[in-house]
Amino acid sequence: MKTGVKALILSLSIAGGALLAPVIASAQIEITVAPPEPRVEVVPEPRPGYVWAPGYWGWRGGAHVWIGGHWIGERRGYHWVPDRWEQRGDHYHYWKGHWER
């Protein structure tokens, strides 16, 4: 195969992967096991330029795992919507934390 064709195939593969990555990253989790009650966290003193993202129950290896709160860089004009679980019938849906205007 010519070098130019190989380079084209490689470029298209990389571009396709870059387009697919946000789709995979936005995938939501649906389970039938209710998450435990949130843990009580002591929120540190405010830090200029940062926003506190509270802890939440993640889903890893078929079980709920506590993910502790952490600081994230502030985005001016946006507010942080924390990670959360929502019940819909017998299922629980996980929504990843994100920035909103």
C-alpha positions in Angstrom: 0.0 0.0 0.0 1.3 3.4 -0.8 2.5 5.7 2.0 -0.1 8.4 1.0 -3.0 6.0 1.3 -1.7 4.7 4.7 -1.4 8.3 5.9 -5.0 9.1 4.8 -6.4 6.0 6.5 -4.5 6.8 9.7 -5.7 10.4 9.6 -9.3 9.3 9.1 -9.1 6.8 11.9 -7.7 9.4 14.3 -10.4 11.9 13.3 -13.1 9.3 13.7 -11.9 8.5 17.1 -11.9 12.1 18.1 -15.5 12.4 17.0 -16.5 9.3 18.9 -14.8 10.1 22.2 -17.3 12.7 23.4 -20.2 10.3 22.6 -18.6 7.6 24.7 -17.8 10.1 27.5 -21.4 11.2 27.7 -22.8 7.7 28.1 -25.1 7.4 31.1 -25.4 4.4 33.5 -28.7 2.7 34.2 -28.8 0.2 37.1 -31.4 -1.3 39.4 -29.4 -1.0 42.6 -30.2 2.2 44.6 -27.1 4.3 45.6 -26.5 4.7 49.3 -27.2 8.0 51.0 -24.5 10.6 50.2 -21.7 10.8 52.7 -21.3 14.0 54.8 -18.2 15.9 53.5 -16.5 18.8 55.2 -16.2 21.3 52.4 -12.8 23.1 52.6 -12.6 26.9 52.7 -13.3 28.6 49.3 -10.4 28.8 46.9 -10.3 31.8 44.5 -10.7 30.6 40.9 -12.1 27.2 41.9 -15.5 25.6 42.5 -16.1 22.6 44.9 -17.5 19.6 43.1 -19.2 17.5 45.9 -18.6 13.8 46.3 -21.0 11.2 44.8 -21.6 7.5 44.5 -20.0 6.2 41.4 -20.6 2.7 39.8 -17.4 0.6 39.4 -17.1 -3.1 39.0 -20.8 -3.8 39.7 -20.9 -1.8 43.0 -21.3 1.7 44.3 -18.0 3.4 45.2 -17.7 6.8 46.9 -15.9 9.4 44.8 -14.8 12.2 47.2 -15.4 15.8 46.4 -12.7 17.9 44.8 -11.9 21.4 43.5 -12.3 22.1 39.8 -11.2 25.2 37.9 -13.9 27.9 37.7 -15.5 28.7 34.4 -16.7 32.3 34.4 -20.3 32.6 33.3 -21.1 29.0 34.2 -22.2 27.1 37.3 -21.3 23.5 38.2 -24.2 20.9 38.2 -23.0 18.0 40.4 -23.0 14.3 39.5 -26.3 12.7 40.6 -28.5 9.7 40.4 -32.2 9.9 39.4 -34.7 7.1 40.0 -37.0 6.3 37.1 -39.3 3.4 37.9 -37.2 0.5 39.1 -34.0 1.9 37.6 -31.5 4.5 38.7 -29.8 6.8 36.1 -26.4 8.4 36.7 -25.9 11.9 35.3 -22.3 13.1 35.2 -21.5 16.5 36.6 -21.1 19.3 34.1 -21.0 23.0 33.5 -24.1 25.0 32.6 -24.7 28.6 31.7 
